[in-house]
């Protein structure tokens, strides 16, 4: 029983630390990819988010909660050159790009 509780707690704490915010910066490019059901983008402050050693893109999955609102915010930030902070949580399964879960406009 102790082993089960320790295992569950360790998994919960791992998930809590898997999220990572990048530094505030501008969205530098946006690529709509319908064939992959989402949007790729680049940012002034690219971090790996635990998805390998280097990252070319961040990925916003079209099936994610509030996709339209998040995509709209990212497009507005890109067009106006306003800085945003991006919360990454997890990796895109096929290409291992960090997954966007939240965006803060600044």
N, C-alpha and C positions, 0 to 999 in steps of 0.2 A: 504494500500500500504506500509506504514512504517513497519507494522508487517511482511509482506512478505520479504522485504529487510533485516530486522533484522534476520529473520529466515535463509535466504540464507547465509548471512555473518557468522552467528554463525556455520552453518554446514561447511562452507569453512574453518573456523579457527579451528574447531575440527579436520578435516581431516589433516590439516597442522601439528598438534601436535600429531597425532597418530603414526607417524613414529618414530622409535627409533634405534639408533646405539648401538651395544654392544661394549665392550672394546676389543681391539686387543688381540687375543689369537689363540691357535691351535685348529684345527678340531680334535676331539678325537674319533669320530666314524661316519660311514656313512652306512645307511640302504636303499637299493633300494627297493621300494614297488610298483611294477607294479599294484597290485590290488587297490591301492589308487592313482595311476597316479602321482607318485612323489618320492621324496627322503627325508628321515628323517636324521638328523644329530645332533650330540652333539658337544659342543664347550667349551673351558676352561671358557668362560665368558657367562654363560646362564642367560638371563634376560627374564622377562615375556612378554615384548612388548605389555602390556595391555591385555593379554590373560589369565586371571585368576591369582591365587596367586602363583602357582609354575609351572615350565615348565620342561618336560622331554626331549623334542626334539624341533628342528626347522624344518620347512617343506618347501621344494622347489617344487612347483607345476610344473609338466611337461608341462603344457599348458602356462606357463608364458613366457614372452618375453625373448629371449636370454637364454632359459633353458640349451641348450647344452653347451654353452660357460660358463655359471655360474657353471654348474655341473662339467665341465672339470677343471675349476679353483679350485673348492673345492676339487676335487680328487687330483690335483697336490699339493695343500697346505697340504692335509692330508698325502700324500706319502712322501713329503719332510720335513714335520713338520715345515712348515713356518707359521707365524701368518697371520690371516686375520681379518678384521672387517666386520660385517654383518649388513645390514640395514633391519629392520623388519617393515612390514606395513600390518596390518590386522591379522586375525586369520583363521586357517584352519576351515571351517564350521563344519565338523563332530567331530573333536577331540580337537579343540581350541588350536592347537599349533601355535606359531607365524610364519607368512609367510615371507620367504626370498625374498627380492626384489632387493637387490644390494649386491655385495661383493667387498671388496678392499683387494688386496694382499699387504702385507708389507714386 
